[in-house]
Amino acid sequence: MAQTPPVAGGKVSRRDFLKLMAAAGTVMTFAPFVDWGKFLPNPATQAAQKVKIELEDGSIANVNTFEVNSSQVVIYPKTDDEVLNQEAFRTWQLIRLPAELGGNRNDASAFRLYSMVCLHLWCLWKYWPQEGRKRGECPCHGSMYDPYTGKAFAGPAALQGPPSNVLPRLDIEVESNGDLSILPPVWSPDRNGVVGFGRYLNNNNT
């Protein structure tokens, strides 16, 4: 069930629009020559295995205790080095969707785990569960994200072409005891996406 994006206010100035177009042109010029996988901190060094989702308080996220229409910050891939763990590109937002989007189900479809790095200029966005919002919002330039798909529907990120208008997403599995685990990701735009760059959205990859 797709969310109808809320009506967004405000307009992008002509100056900001031209700056955005110039930046986008530069990115597209060099895009074919960039190893986008290197945006993530040493992704190749991470073991390709399932890991349980650890919350900020040290507990494991569980489908039986995680509130509907709420979110928490998750560090992934997490290391033993607290300095590395503070890198923005390791910061993800675990969202349990509102009930109208399936958040009351007790399976993986009730959750989304998106990179918190905004696709515009890499500020960290946040999910707002309040009635009339229920969306991700970037505090820097106002980009807004649909929690169901991760697609930007307002602000500068929404003006960017695919895949740079859809947040990278990690796949989740619910264990028999209700614990949530992250499945090994594939860091490419047509799979889990690339942090800071984006992900293609298609019928099989919402």
Secondary structure, 3 states (H helix, E strand, C coil): CCCCCCCCCCCCCHHHHHHHHHHHHHHHHHHHHCCHHHHCCCHHHCCCCCEECECCCCCECECCCCCCCEEEEEECCCCCCHHHHCCHHHEEEEEECCHHHCCCCCCHHHEEEEECECCCCCCECEEECCCCCCEEECCCCCCEECCCCCEEEECHHHHCCCCCCECCECCEEECCCCEEEECCCCCCCCCCCECCCECCCECCEC
